[in-house]
């Protein structure tokens, strides 16, 4: 594949081999894909090191020499003694071997059901990778079955259609007229070993706007389905997103790059595969804001304008208009969703369902053992339990910071428990348990703020149902595994509520019997939520300001209401309301005193749980308006503010630490949002 087109340098290579767990016995048919790949890569390393001896991957003992035919390499001689590999295995060694111009340490990395070879510079500093030397190793494409038509004729294949017997379709980004870089995340670039200077190159903009395809990239659109607003929607898939491939960084971490808005795919249905600047700004900023808030999330590397106009009907009211087009590059360990499994199960495609499950287990849950016979009966419940735990962590973090996803369909749920697909999301301004930013959900409020934990469980049950055939129809282990969500979520909820109130630990809880009143801290919390909701109070500002309340014996609760907490009230409390607030605040101060300690210690605890700055919808909309007028400074400044959401940042306080202004209460993009992007 062209590895030796230039003279081999006379310097030694250091081989670092990470041992994979033997998921299946070497003789089993299921390892037909894995073993040849491992041995193939191992002998590639041996050849590179000018070695004429090889060692067993299992025992470490030398293997017998295999005489090579005339003109045959050592690697080829050994491979000729192996059973023939599946056709899908023979697809590409070049894509999995990122042998760049840099020559240094060679690392055998676990990835998917096979191994991958990557050459990295020994002792290289962060940010030394170039666009041309990104270490692509595309395990999803390599190890899973794809759309046969897209592999032979991408033009004919790239039309809206039902794609059977495949987990993805190969695609190509559609070039745009005049790409320009709006912003990039230096932190996200850092995990790919890209420097800020590299991100400022024209080649960076061209690549991540979709005008060029990077070396080693194999763009594809994933095939999946999902339940939307509680109803099965059938095949959905990446209609305006396409993955470029997976990059393995200098630390051995694997990151999938995905362009959103780069053109049509077989899953675009009646749409154009494009995205507008409005929604792209929101996705770019929110991805990074959530990361800095400590919420599990996909990341965003870049935001580019395309120079093309895209027609959208923002509120689905017949008022379509052209808007500036844009492309976001999203980054995550994987974009596998609940819906990937659901679609295969709905079609009765158990063979590919098992293949996807094994791939997911090997790549993302290596601690879960698969027995020698290849059965998934025990592994699947363990995986479901892990997914329940990570999903609970994600949703608990949403509730802590007041985030509402807006469209928790199963095709928008990550198998890794990270937030994906930032569409009609929002942060709670004035506290409202039933608030949803999604206009499509205004009537039923299925995905409102307080419903999010319950919806997560509903979605997890759909995932478990999809995987039920792989455990031979035995539902009991899956039901037990689903219990991990509630256990994890309730523990995190108690921890986070204690943190938001500044308590050392959470005491008491909800009544054990239905209808029984909450006790202790749970009662204090419920009373507070009633007050916050009854009299419009800003969720973010209230908890941040509560940390400034003094709890000494001479503390004046009325003074705190008039000063410390006043900036959280959308309307100043009436005299009667002040009395009720004062009563709650008195109980709160008494509870804080029970913990002991200084107010400064409590304030420090609270400031790690309560962000000062969140990406309020009206702030994002103001940045969007500026960008649409040709000024990207609003996007860049908002990105800078959101890098330190828990810090005071006095220079930004007047502009960004404020209640939602009255003009934004009903304004489209500030409180009312749709899925149109």
C-alpha positions in Angstrom: 0.0 0.0 0.0 2.9 2.4 -0.6 4.5 2.2 2.8 8.0 1.8 1.4 8.0 4.4 -1.4 10.7 6.3 0.2 14.0 5.0 1.6 13.6 3.4 5.0 15.5 5.6 7.5 18.4 4.0 9.4 17.0 4.6 12.9 15.5 2.2 15.3 11.8 1.8 16.0 10.6 1.2 19.5 7.7 -1.2 19.6 5.1 -0.8 22.3 2.4 -3.5 22.2 -0.8 -3.2 24.3 -2.2 -6.6 25.0 -5.9 -7.1 24.0 -8.0 -9.3 26.1 -8.7 -12.6 24.2 -12.5 -12.2 23.8 -12.8 -15.4 21.8 -10.6 -18.5 21.4 -8.1 -18.2 18.5 -9.8 -21.1 16.6 -13.4 -19.8 16.8 -15.0 -18.5 13.6 -15.9 -15.3 15.3 -12.3 -14.4 15.5 -11.8 -14.8 11.8 -11.8 -11.0 11.5 -9.7 -10.3 14.6 -6.8 -12.7 14.5 -5.6 -12.1 11.0 -5.7 -8.4 11.7 -3.7 -8.7 14.8 -1.1 -10.9 13.2 -1.1 -8.8 10.1 -0.3 -5.7 12.0 2.3 -7.5 14.2 4.2 -8.7 11.2 4.0 -5.2 9.7 5.8 -4.0 12.8 8.3 -6.9 12.5 9.0 -6.0 8.9 9.4 -2.3 9.7 11.9 -3.2 12.4 13.9 -5.3 9.9 13.1 -8.3 12.0 13.2 -11.8 10.6 11.7 -13.4 13.7 8.2 -13.2 15.0 6.7 -13.9 18.4 3.4 -15.5 19.3 0.9 -12.9 20.5 -0.4 -15.3 23.1 2.7 -16.9 24.5 5.5 -14.6 23.5 7.6 -17.5 22.3 9.2 -17.3 18.8 7.2 -18.7 16.0 8.9 -21.1 13.5 10.4 -19.4 10.5 8.3 -19.5 7.4 10.4 -19.7 4.2 9.4 -16.8 1.8 8.9 -17.5 -1.9 10.9 -15.5 -4.3 10.0 -11.8 -4.0 7.7 -12.5 -1.1 8.0 -10.4 2.1 8.3 -11.9 5.5 4.9 -10.6 6.4 3.3 -12.1 3.3 4.9 -15.4 4.0 3.4 -15.6 7.4 0.0 -14.4 6.3 0.0 -17.1 3.6 -0.1 -19.7 6.3 -3.3 -18.2 7.8 -6.9 -18.9 6.9 -8.2 -16.4 4.4 -9.5 -13.3 6.0 -13.1 -12.1 5.4 -13.5 -9.8 2.4 -14.4 -6.9 4.7 -11.0 -7.3 6.5 -9.0 -6.9 3.3 -10.5 -3.5 2.7 -7.7 -1.3 3.9 -4.5 -1.6 5.8 -3.5 1.9 4.8 -6.4 3.6 6.6 -5.5 1.9 9.8 -1.8 2.6 9.5 -1.2 6.3 9.9 2.4 6.1 8.9 3.2 9.7 8.5 6.3 11.6 7.6 7.0 11.6 11.3 8.9 8.5 12.4 9.1 7.5 16.0 7.3 5.1 18.4 5.0 2.6 16.9 2.0 1.7 19.0 -0.4 -1.2 18.6 -3.7 0.2 19.7 -6.9 -1.6 20.5 -9.7 -0.3 18.3 -13.0 -2.0 17.4 -12.6 -5.7 16.9 -9.2 -5.4 15.5 -5.9 -3.6 16.2 -4.5 -0.6 14.6 -0.9 0.6 14.0 0.0 4.2 14.6 3.4 5.8 14.2 3.9 8.7 16.6 6.9 10.9 17.3 8.7 9.8 20.5 8.6 12.7 22.9 6.6 14.9 20.5 5.0 18.0 22.1 1.3 18.6 22.0 0.1 20.4 19.0 2.7 19.0 16.6 0.2 17.1 14.4 -0.7 18.7 11.1 -3.9 18.2 9.1 -2.0 16.0 6.7 -0.7 13.7 9.5 -3.9 13.2 11.6 -3.8 9.6 12.7 -7.0 8.2 11.1 -8.0 4.7 12.1 -11.5 4.1 10.9 -12.7 1.1 12.9 -16.4 1.6 12.4 -16.0 1.5 8.6 -13.4 -1.3 8.7 -15.1 -3.6 11.2 -18.8 -3.3 10.5 -20.8 -4.0 7.3 -21.6 -1.1 5.1 -24.0 -0.2 2.3 -22.8 -2.2 -0.7 -24.2 0.3 -3.3 -22.3 3.2 -1.7 -19.0 1.2 -2.0 -19.4 0.7 -5.8 -21.3 3.8 -7.0 -21.5 6.7 -4.5 -23.3 9.0 -6.9 -26.1 6.5 -7.5 -26.1 5.5 -3.8 -26.4 9.1 -2.5 -30.2 9.4 -3.0 -32.8 9.1 -0.2 -33.7 5.5 0.2 -34.1 2.6 2.7 -30.7 1.2 3.4 -30.8 -2.5 4.3 -28.2 -4.9 5.7 -25.8 -2.1 6.6 -24.7 0.2 9.4 -23.5 3.0 7.3 -23.2 4.4 3.7 -20.0 5.8 2.3 -20.5 9.5 1.3 -18.6 12.6 0.2 -19.1 16.1 1.5 -20.6 18.5 -1.0 -18.3 21.4 -1.7 -19.4 24.9 -0.7 -19.0 28.3 -2.5 -16.9 30.4 -0.2 -15.9 28.8 3.2 -14.8 31.0 6.0 -13.8 30.2 9.6 -16.1 31.7 12.2 -14.4 30.2 15.3 -12.6 27.1 16.5 -12.1 25.6 20.0 -8.4 25.5 21.0 -9.3 23.0 23.7 -10.9 20.6 21.3 -8.1 21.1 18.8 -5.7 20.1 21.6 -7.2 16.7 22.1 -6.5 16.1 18.4 -2.9 17.4 18.8 -3.6 20.4 16.5 -2.1 23.7 17.4 -3.8 27.0 17.1 -1.6 27.9 14.2 -2.7 24.7 12.4 -6.4 25.7 12.9 -5.7 29.1 11.4 -4.6 27.6 8.0 -6.8 27.9 5.0 -6.5 24.1 4.6 -8.2 23.8 8.0 -11.2 25.8 6.8 -11.4 23.9 3.5 -11.3 20.6 5.3 -13.9 21.3 7.9 -16.3 23.1 5.7 -16.3 20.0 3.5 -14.4 21.2 0.5 -11.5 18.8 0.8 -11.1 15.3 2.3 -8.2 14.8 4.6 -5.7 11.9 4.0 -6.9 8.8 5.7 -10.5 10.0 6.1 -13.3 7.7 4.9 -16.5 9.8 5.2 -19.7 7.9 6.0 -23.3 8.5 7.2 -24.6 6.1 9.8 -27.8 4.2 9.4 -30.1 4.2 12.5 -33.7 4.6 13.6 -35.4 5.9 16.7 -38.5 6.7 18.7 -39.5 10.4 18.2 -41.8 11.9 20.8 -42.7 8.3 21.9 -43.5 6.9 18.5 -41.4 4.6 16.3 -40.1 6.6 13.3 -38.4 3.8 11.4 -35.1 4.6 9.5 -33.7 8.0 10.2 -29.9 8.1 9.9 -27.3 10.9 9.5 -29.4 13.1 7.2 -27.1 16.2 7.5 -24.2 14.7 9.3 -21.3 12.6 8.0 -18.4 11.2 10.0 -14.9 11.8 8.5 -13.4 9.0 10.5 -11.7 8.3 13.8 -8.4 10.0 14.8 -6.1 8.4 17.4 -4.2 11.1 19.2 -0.8 11.0 20.8 -2.2 9.6 24.1 -3.9 6.7 22.2 -7.3 8.3 22.6 -9.8 7.7 19.8 -11.9 10.6 18.6 -14.5 10.5 15.8 -14.8 13.7 13.7 -18.2 14.5 12.2 -19.3 17.3 9.9 -22.9 18.6 10.4 -24.3 20.4 7.4 -21.9 19.1 4.8 -24.5 18.0 2.2 -27.0 15.2 1.4 -26.7 11.6 2.3 -29.0 8.6 1.6 -30.7 9.4 4.9 -31.5 13.1 4.1 -35.1 12.1 3.1 -36.6 15.3 1.6 -34.0 17.7 3.1 -30.8 19.1 1.6 -28.3 17.9 4.1 -27.3 21.5 5.0 -27.3 23.5 8.2 -27.8 27.2 8.8 -25.6 29.5 10.7 -28.2 30.1 13.4 -28.4 26.5 14.5 -24.7 25.9 13.9 -23.6 28.7 16.2 -25.8 27.2 18.9 -24.4 23.7 18.5 -20.8 24.9 18.4 -21.1 27.1 21.5 -23.2 24.7 23.5 -20.9 21.7 22.9 -18.0 23.6 24.4 -20.0 25.3 27.1 -21.3 22.0 28.3 -17.7 20.6 28.4 -16.5 23.5 30.6 -19.6 23.1 32.8 -18.5 19.5 33.5 -21.4 17.9 31.6 -20.7 14.8 29.5 -21.0 16.0 25.9 -19.8 15.8 22.4 -17.3 18.5 21.5 -17.0 21.0 18.7 -13.8 21.7 16.9 -14.8 24.3 14.4 -17.6 26.5 12.9 -17.4 27.6 9.3 -19.7 29.6 7.1 -20.2 28.2 3.7 -21.0 31.3 1.6 -24.2 29.5 0.4 -27.7 30.4 1.3 -30.0 27.7 2.9 -33.7 28.1 2.9 -35.5 27.3 6.2 -38.9 27.8 7.7 -37.9 28.5 11.3 -41.3 28.1 13.0 -42.9 25.9 10.4 -45.5 28.6 9.7 -45.0 29.0 6.0 -42.5 31.8 6.2 -39.4 30.2 4.7 -36.5 32.4 4.0 -32.8 32.1 2.9 -30.3 32.0 5.7 -26.5 31.8 5.8 -25.2 28.2 5.6 -22.7 26.8 8.0 -20.9 23.5 8.9 -19.9 22.4 12.4 -17.2 19.8 13.1 -18.3 17.7 16.0 -15.9 15.5 18.0 -16.7 12.5 20.2 -15.3 9.1 21.1 -18.3 7.7 19.2 -21.6 8.8 17.8 -23.3 5.4 18.3 -26.9 6.0 19.4 -29.7 3.9 20.9 -31.3 4.1 17.5 -28.5 2.2 15.8 -29.5 -0.9 17.8 -33.2 -0.2 17.5 -33.3 -0.1 13.7 -31.5 -3.5 13.4 -33.8 -5.1 15.9 -36.9 -3.7 14.2 -35.8 -5.3 11.0 -35.0 -8.6 12.6 -31.4 -8.2 11.5 -29.9 -10.2 14.4 -26.6 -10.9 12.7 -25.7 -7.3 12.3 -27.2 -6.4 15.7 -24.8 -8.9 17.3 -21.9 -7.5 15.2 -22.7 -3.9 16.4 -23.0 -5.1 20.0 -19.7 -6.9 19.9 -18.0 -3.9 18.3 -19.5 -1.6 20.9 -18.4 -3.9 23.8 -14.9 -4.3 22.5 -14.4 -0.6 21.7 -16.2 1.1 24.6 -16.7 -1.5 27.3 -13.5 -3.5 27.2 -13.9 -4.4 30.9 -16.9 -6.5 30.1 -15.8 -10.1 29.3 -17.2 -12.1 26.4 -16.9 -15.9 27.0 -15.0 -18.2 24.7 -18.2 -19.4 23.0 -19.0 -15.8 21.9 -22.3 -15.7 23.8 -23.5 -12.2 24.6 -26.1 -13.3 27.2 -24.1 -12.0 30.2 -22.3 -9.2 28.4 -25.4 -7.4 27.2 -27.0 -6.9 30.7 -23.6 -5.6 32.0 -23.4 -3.2 29.1 -27.0 -2.0 29.7 -26.1 -1.4 33.4 -23.1 0.7 32.3 -25.1 2.7 29.8 -27.7 3.3 32.6 -25.0 4.6 34.9 -23.5 7.0 32.4 -26.9 8.2 31.2 -27.8 8.9 34.8 -24.6 10.9 35.2 -25.4 13.0 32.1 -29.0 13.7 33.1 -28.1 14.5 36.7 -25.6 17.1 35.3 -28.3 18.6 33.1 -30.6 19.1 36.1 -27.8 20.6 38.2 -27.1 23.3 35.7 -30.6 23.8 34.5 -30.2 22.5 31.0 -33.1 21.3 28.9 -32.2 19.1 25.8 -35.5 19.7 24.1 -35.7 16.6 21.9 -34.8 13.4 23.8 -35.7 11.0 21.1 -33.9 7.7 21.1 -31.9 8.6 18.0 -30.5 11.5 20.1 -29.3 9.3 22.9 -25.6 8.3 23.0 -24.6 4.8 24.0 -21.8 6.5 25.9 -24.0 8.7 28.0 -22.9 12.0 26.5 -25.0 14.8 25.3 -25.5 14.8 21.5 -27.5 16.7 18.9 -27.9 20.3 20.2 -31.1 21.4 18.6 -33.9 23.2 20.4 -32.2 23.2 23.7 -32.2 25.9 26.4 -31.3 26.8 30.0 -34.0 27.4 32.5 -34.2 31.2 33.1 -37.1 31.7 35.5 -37.5 28.4 37.2 -40.3 26.2 35.7 -40.5 22.5 36.2 -42.5 22.1 32.9 -40.5 24.4 30.7 -39.4 23.2 27.3 -37.7 25.3 24.7 -39.0 23.2 21.8 -42.1 24.6 20.2 -43.0 21.2 18.8 -43.3 20.0 22.4 -45.3 22.9 23.8 -48.6 21.1 24.1 -47.5 17.8 25.7 -44.2 19.0 27.3 -42.9 15.4 27.0 -39.3 16.6 27.2 -39.7 19.4 29.7 -37.1 20.1 32.4 -38.6 17.8 35.1 -39.4 15.0 32.8 -35.8 14.4 31.6 -34.9 11.7 34.1 -38.0 9.7 33.4 -37.6 10.1 29.7 -34.1 8.8 30.0 -35.4 5.6 31.6 -38.1 5.2 28.9 -35.4 5.5 26.3 -33.1 3.0 28.1 -36.0 0.5 28.1 -36.3 0.9 24.3 -32.5 0.1 24.1 -32.9 -3.0 26.3 -35.9 -4.2 24.2 -33.7 -3.9 21.1 -31.0 -6.0 22.6 -33.3 -8.6 24.1 -32.8 -11.1 21.2 -29.1 -11.2 22.0 -29.8 -12.5 25.6 -32.0 -15.3 24.2 -35.2 -13.6 25.2 -34.4 -13.6 29.0 -35.7 -10.2 30.1 -34.9 -10.6 33.8 -31.2 -9.7 33.7 -32.0 -6.7 31.5 -34.7 -5.5 34.0 -32.2 -5.8 36.8 -29.6 -3.9 34.8 -32.1 -1.1 34.1 -32.3 -0.5 37.9 -28.8 1.0 37.7 -30.2 4.2 36.4 -32.4 5.0 39.4 -29.7 4.0 41.9 -27.1 6.1 40.2 -29.3 9.1 39.5 -30.7 9.4 43.0 -27.3 9.3 44.5 -26.1 12.0 42.2 -29.2 14.1 42.7 -28.7 14.1 46.4 -25.0 15.0 46.0 -25.8 17.8 43.5 -28.6 19.3 45.6 -26.4 19.3 48.6 -23.7 21.0 46.6 -26.2 23.6 45.2 -27.3 24.5 48.7 -23.8 24.3 50.2 -24.5 21.4 52.6 -21.7 19.1 53.6 -24.0 16.1 53.0 -27.6 15.4 52.1 -29.9 14.5 55.0 -33.3 13.0 54.7 -35.3 12.3 51.5 -38.6 11.8 50.0 -41.3 9.8 51.9 -40.9 6.1 51.5 -44.6 5.6 50.8 -46.6 7.2 48.0 -48.2 10.4 49.2 -45.9 10.7 52.2 -44.3 14.1 52.7 -40.6 14.7 52.0 -38.3 14.9 55.0 -35.3 16.9 56.0 -33.3 18.4 53.1 -35.7 17.0 50.5 -38.5 19.0 52.1 -36.4 22.2 52.2 -35.6 21.7 48.5 -39.2 21.1 47.4 -40.3 24.2 49.3 -37.6 26.2 47.6 -38.6 24.9 44.1 -42.2 25.9 44.9 -41.1 29.4 45.7 -38.8 29.7 42.7 -41.6 28.6 40.4 -44.4 30.5 42.0 -42.7 33.9 41.9 -40.4 34.2 38.8 -36.9 33.6 40.0 -33.8 33.0 37.9 -32.5 29.5 38.5 -28.8 30.2 37.8 -28.5 33.5 39.5 -30.5 32.5 42.7 -28.2 29.6 43.5 -25.1 31.5 42.7 -26.2 34.4 44.9 -27.3 32.1 47.7 -23.7 31.4 48.3 -23.2 35.0 49.3 -25.8 34.8 52.1 -24.3 35.1 55.6 -25.4 32.6 58.2 -24.1 34.2 61.4 -26.6 34.5 64.3 -27.1 38.1 63.5 -27.9 37.5 59.8 -30.7 39.7 58.5 -32.8 37.6 56.1 -34.8 40.6 54.9 -31.6 42.5 54.0 -30.5 39.5 52.0 -33.8 39.4 50.1 -33.4 43.1 49.3 -29.7 43.0 48.2 -28.0 39.6 47.8 -30.8 37.7 46.3 -32.6 40.7 44.6 -30.9 40.3 41.2 -32.5 36.8 40.9 -36.1 38.1 41.0 -37.8 39.0 37.8 -40.3 40.9 39.8 -39.5 42.2 43.3 -41.4 40.2 46.0 -44.5 41.8 47.5 -44.6 42.3 51.3 -46.5 39.0 51.6 -44.1 37.2 49.4 -41.1 38.6 51.4 -42.5 37.0 54.5 -42.7 33.6 52.9 -39.2 33.9 51.4 -37.9 35.1 54.8 -39.4 32.0 56.4 -37.6 29.7 54.0 -34.3 31.6 54.2 -34.4 31.3 58.0 -34.8 27.5 57.8 -32.0 27.4 55.3 -29.6 29.3 57.6 -30.5 27.1 60.5 -29.7 24.0 58.4 -26.4 25.5 57.3 -25.4 26.1 60.9 -26.0 22.4 61.7 -23.1 21.6 59.4 -20.8 24.0 61.1 -17.9 25.5 59.3 -17.3 29.0 57.9 -19.4 30.8 55.3 -16.4 31.0 53.1 -16.1 27.2 53.0 -19.8 26.8 52.1 -19.5 29.5 49.4 -16.6 27.6 47.8 -18.6 24.4 47.8 -21.5 26.1 46.2 -19.4 27.8 43.5 -18.2 24.4 42.3 -21.9 23.2 41.9 -23.5 26.5 40.7 -22.2 28.1 37.5 -22.2 31.8 37.2 -22.4 31.8 33.4 -24.5 29.6 31.2 -25.3 29.8 27.5 -28.7 31.5 27.8 -30.7 31.4 24.6 -30.9 35.2 24.3 -27.1 35.5 24.5 -26.6 32.9 21.8 -29.2 34.7 19.6 -27.4 38.0 20.0 -24.2 36.3 18.8 -26.1 34.8 15.9 -27.5 38.2 14.9 -23.9 39.6 14.9 -22.5 36.7 12.9 -25.3 36.9 10.3 -24.3 40.6 9.9 -20.7 39.6 9.3 -19.3 40.1 12.8 -17.9 37.0 14.4 -16.7 38.7 17.6 -19.9 37.9 19.5 -19.4 34.2 19.0 -15.8 34.3 19.9 -16.4 36.4 23.1 -19.2 34.1 24.2 -16.9 31.1 23.7 -14.3 32.8 25.9 -16.8 33.5 28.7 -18.1 29.9 28.7 -14.5 28.6 29.1 -14.7 29.5 32.8 -18.4 29.3 33.8 -17.7 28.9 37.5 -15.2 31.8 37.8 -16.2 35.3 38.7 -14.8 37.0 35.6 -15.7 40.5 36.7 -15.0 41.9 33.2 -17.9 39.9 31.8 -20.3 40.2 34.7 -22.3 43.2 33.6 -22.9 41.8 30.1 -23.4 38.1 30.8 -24.5 37.7 34.5 -28.0 39.0 34.1 -31.5 37.8 34.0 -33.2 37.2 30.7 -34.3 40.7 29.4 -38.0 41.2 28.9 -37.6 41.6 25.1 -36.4 38.1 24.9 -39.3 36.5 26.8 -41.2 35.6 23.6 -38.7 36.3 20.9 -38.0 33.4 18.4 -34.5 32.0 19.2 -34.6 33.3 22.8 -37.4 31.3 24.3 -39.2 29.7 21.3 -37.1 27.3 19.2 -37.8 24.6 16.6 -35.9 21.7 15.2 -35.4 23.6 11.9 -31.7 23.9 11.2 
